[in-house]
């Protein structure tokens, strides 16, 4: 009886081993099949991705070549060449664009020299008649000078103004004179709008639609251009106009910043509120060009400020 029992148990164990081997074989077969399929698909996806990137690169190269060799006939104010001015979109609320290396270091230094020779005076704020400028010193504490391209014998301001016109697609005769500003340590400009009630604060029958800032120096610390209402933030009425918050653009020598104060329909963009953070370390120089929504009659006289 014991022999039969041992034999039966042995037979049972043998069948279990055989079944286990069958299951293992099936498992490894399926794993190998699906694994190879996954690898094949991964390789195909990777190949497709490389092919798409290569095709996109060729398409861009082709477009560039066609652009360079298929110029169109132009009008009297057009160019017979392609203009390339790189920029980065910083914000859509407000519309703000950043232009790296817009001017050379030599051009920046020449503009600072021009303003220094003319002499700087305390910066003013547009105020109603009868309100003294001394009351605004805590709001705007920089110094500066207005300078027309027609008074610049170096030709630098003329070249910069021409480039600003191309970058903004706004004619040159819509621009005020350059306002070349210097901010020393501790100096600032509280948040404000460049667009204002021109009937009350300005005799011109036009509005500032955009502003272009050309940074003439690097600033070690502070001095950022801030947009506290960027993307609709901080607009609950609690903002005090002096805090340096929101989107902040660090000044870099030769770089440009363009932002629009008006919507295309001519109304003021409330998110275009901006200011200059206090300079903590270093010296901030900037050349500002305000652009109007109408031609300035006094542009050619060099007194459009």
C-alpha positions in Angstrom: 0.0 0.0 0.0 2.8 2.4 0.8 4.5 1.7 -2.5 1.3 2.5 -4.4 0.8 5.7 -2.4 4.4 6.9 -3.1 3.9 6.1 -6.8 0.6 8.0 -6.9 2.1 11.0 -5.2 5.1 11.0 -7.5 2.8 10.9 -10.6 0.9 13.8 -9.2 4.0 15.9 -8.6 5.3 15.1 -12.1 2.0 16.3 -13.7 2.3 19.5 -11.7 5.8 20.1 -12.9 4.8 19.5 -16.5 1.9 22.0 -16.1 4.2 24.6 -14.6 6.6 24.2 -17.5 3.8 24.6 -20.0 2.6 27.8 -18.2 6.2 29.2 -18.1 6.7 28.5 -21.8 3.4 30.3 -22.6 4.3 33.2 -20.4 7.8 33.7 -21.9 6.4 33.4 -25.4 3.8 36.1 -24.8 6.3 38.3 -23.0 8.7 38.0 -25.9 6.0 38.6 -28.5 4.6 41.7 -26.8 8.0 43.0 -25.7 9.3 42.8 -29.3 6.2 44.5 -30.5 6.5 47.3 -28.0 10.2 47.8 -28.9 9.3 47.8 -32.6 6.6 50.4 -32.0 8.9 52.5 -29.8 11.6 52.4 -32.5 9.0 53.3 -35.1 7.7 56.2 -33.0 11.2 57.5 -32.4 12.0 57.2 -36.1 8.7 59.0 -37.0 9.6 61.8 -34.5 13.1 62.2 -36.0 11.6 62.2 -39.4 9.1 64.9 -38.4 11.8 67.1 -36.9 14.0 66.6 -40.0 11.1 67.5 -42.3 10.2 70.5 -40.2 13.8 71.7 -40.3 13.9 71.3 -44.1 10.6 73.1 -44.4 11.9 76.1 -42.4 15.2 76.1 -44.4 13.2 76.0 -47.6 10.9 78.8 -46.5 13.9 80.9 -45.5 15.5 80.3 -48.9 12.3 81.2 -50.7 11.9 84.4 -48.6 15.5 85.5 -49.4 15.1 84.9 -53.1 11.5 85.8 -53.8 11.2 89.4 -52.9 8.1 91.3 -54.0 7.8 94.7 -55.6 7.6 97.4 -53.0 5.9 100.8 -52.6 7.8 104.0 -52.2 8.1 103.5 -48.4 8.9 99.8 -48.6 12.3 97.9 -48.4 13.9 95.8 -51.1 15.3 93.5 -48.4 14.1 91.2 -45.6 14.2 92.7 -42.1 14.8 90.2 -39.2 14.4 91.6 -35.7 14.1 88.8 -33.1 11.8 89.2 -30.2 10.2 87.3 -27.3 6.6 87.7 -26.2 6.7 88.5 -22.5 2.9 89.0 -22.1 -0.4 89.3 -23.9 -2.0 91.2 -21.1 -0.5 93.8 -21.6 1.0 93.1 -25.0 4.7 93.3 -24.2 7.6 92.2 -26.4 11.3 91.8 -25.5 14.0 92.6 -28.1 17.4 91.1 -27.2 20.5 92.9 -28.5 18.4 95.6 -30.1 21.3 98.1 -30.0 25.1 97.6 -29.7 27.1 98.5 -26.7 28.8 101.3 -28.6 25.4 102.8 -29.6 24.2 102.7 -25.9 27.4 104.4 -24.7 27.0 107.1 -27.4 23.4 107.8 -26.3 24.5 108.2 -22.7 27.2 110.6 -23.8 24.7 112.7 -25.8 22.4 113.1 -22.8 25.3 113.8 -20.4 26.6 116.6 -22.7 23.1 118.2 -23.0 22.6 118.0 -19.2 19.9 116.2 -17.2 17.1 117.8 -15.3 14.6 116.2 -12.8 12.0 114.2 -14.6 8.5 115.6 -14.7 5.0 114.1 -14.5 2.1 115.2 -16.6 -0.1 117.2 -14.2 -3.2 119.4 -14.5 -2.4 123.2 -14.7 -1.4 124.7 -11.4 -0.1 121.5 -9.8 3.7 121.9 -8.9 6.1 119.3 -10.0 7.8 119.3 -6.6 4.8 117.4 -5.3 5.6 114.4 -7.5 9.3 113.9 -6.4 8.3 110.9 -4.3 6.5 109.4 -7.3 9.2 109.9 -10.0 12.7 110.7 -8.9 14.8 110.1 -12.0 16.5 112.7 -14.1 16.6 113.0 -17.9 16.8 114.9 -21.1 14.7 115.0 -24.3 16.6 114.7 -27.5 15.5 114.8 -31.1 17.1 112.8 -33.9 17.5 116.0 -35.8 19.9 117.3 -33.2 22.0 114.2 -33.0 25.1 114.6 -35.2 26.3 111.0 -34.5 23.4 109.4 -36.4 22.9 106.8 -33.6 19.5 108.0 -32.5 18.4 108.2 -36.1 19.4 104.5 -36.6 17.6 103.4 -33.4 14.5 105.3 -34.3 14.4 103.7 -37.7 14.8 100.3 -36.2 12.0 101.0 -33.6 9.7 102.0 -36.5 10.4 98.7 -38.3 9.9 96.7 -35.1 6.6 98.4 -34.1 5.3 99.0 -37.7 4.5 102.5 -36.5 5.7 105.4 -38.7 8.6 107.5 -37.3 6.5 110.7 -37.3 4.3 109.2 -34.7 7.1 109.2 -32.2 8.0 111.8 -29.6 11.6 112.9 -29.0 13.7 110.4 -27.1 13.5 110.8 -23.4 16.9 109.6 -22.1 16.7 108.9 -18.4 19.0 108.1 -15.5 18.1 106.3 -12.3 20.6 106.4 -9.5 20.5 104.2 -6.4 17.2 104.6 -4.7 15.5 106.4 -7.6 12.3 105.0 -9.1 9.0 105.7 -10.9 5.8 104.5 -9.2 3.3 102.6 -11.4 1.5 104.7 -13.9 0.0 104.7 -17.4 1.6 106.3 -20.4 -1.8 106.9 -21.9 -3.7 109.7 -20.3 -6.5 112.2 -20.8 -4.7 114.2 -23.4 -7.4 116.9 -23.4 -6.6 117.6 -19.8 -2.9 116.9 -19.5 -1.6 117.4 -23.1 -2.5 119.9 -25.8 -1.9 117.4 -28.6 -5.0 115.8 -30.0 -3.5 112.3 -29.9 -2.8 109.4 -27.5 0.3 107.5 -26.5 -0.5 104.0 -28.0 2.9 102.3 -27.3 6.2 102.7 -25.5 9.6 101.5 -26.5 12.3 101.3 -23.8 16.0 100.8 -24.8 18.1 99.8 -21.8 21.5 101.5 -22.1 23.2 99.8 -19.1 23.1 96.6 -17.1 21.8 97.1 -13.5 23.4 95.0 -10.8 20.3 94.9 -8.7 16.8 96.5 -8.9 15.6 98.9 -11.6 13.3 96.4 -13.2 10.4 97.6 -15.3 7.3 96.2 -13.6 3.8 95.4 -14.7 1.8 94.8 -11.5 -1.5 94.2 -13.3 -0.1 91.6 -15.8 -2.7 89.1 -16.8 -5.3 90.8 -14.6 -3.5 90.2 -11.3 -3.6 92.7 -8.3 -6.5 94.6 -9.8 -8.8 94.3 -6.7 -8.1 97.8 -5.6 -5.5 96.9 -2.9 -2.4 97.8 -4.9 -0.6 101.0 -3.7 1.3 101.8 -6.9 4.7 101.8 -5.2 5.2 98.1 -4.6 7.5 96.3 -7.1 5.3 93.3 -8.0 3.9 91.4 -11.0 5.9 90.9 -14.2 9.4 92.4 -13.9 11.8 93.0 -16.7 15.4 93.2 -15.8 17.4 95.9 -17.6 20.1 94.6 -19.9 22.4 96.8 -21.9 21.3 97.0 -25.5 18.0 95.2 -25.1 14.6 96.7 -25.9 11.1 96.5 -24.4 7.9 97.3 -26.3 4.5 97.4 -24.7 1.2 98.8 -25.9 -1.0 101.1 -23.8 -4.0 101.0 -26.1 -6.1 98.2 -27.4 -6.6 98.1 -31.2 -10.0 99.9 -30.7 -8.2 102.9 -29.0 -9.3 102.2 -25.4 -6.7 102.1 -22.6 -5.4 98.7 -21.6 -5.6 98.7 -17.8 -3.0 95.9 -17.6 -0.4 98.3 -19.2 0.1 99.9 -15.8 3.9 99.9 -15.3 6.7 101.5 -13.3 10.4 101.4 -12.5 11.5 99.6 -9.4 14.0 101.4 -7.2 17.6 100.8 -8.2 19.4 99.0 -5.4 22.9 98.6 -6.8 24.3 100.2 -10.0 23.2 102.9 -12.4 20.2 102.6 -14.7 20.1 104.4 -18.1 17.2 104.0 -20.5 16.1 105.7 -23.7 12.3 105.9 -24.0 10.4 106.5 -27.2 6.6 107.2 -26.8 4.6 106.4 -29.9 1.3 108.2 -30.7 -1.8 107.0 -32.5 -1.6 110.0 -34.8 1.1 111.8 -36.7 2.9 114.5 -34.8 2.7 117.8 -36.6 5.8 119.1 -34.8 7.9 115.9 -35.5 10.0 117.6 -38.2 10.7 120.6 -36.0 12.5 118.4 -33.5 10.2 119.6 -30.7 7.9 116.6 -30.3 8.2 116.1 -26.5 
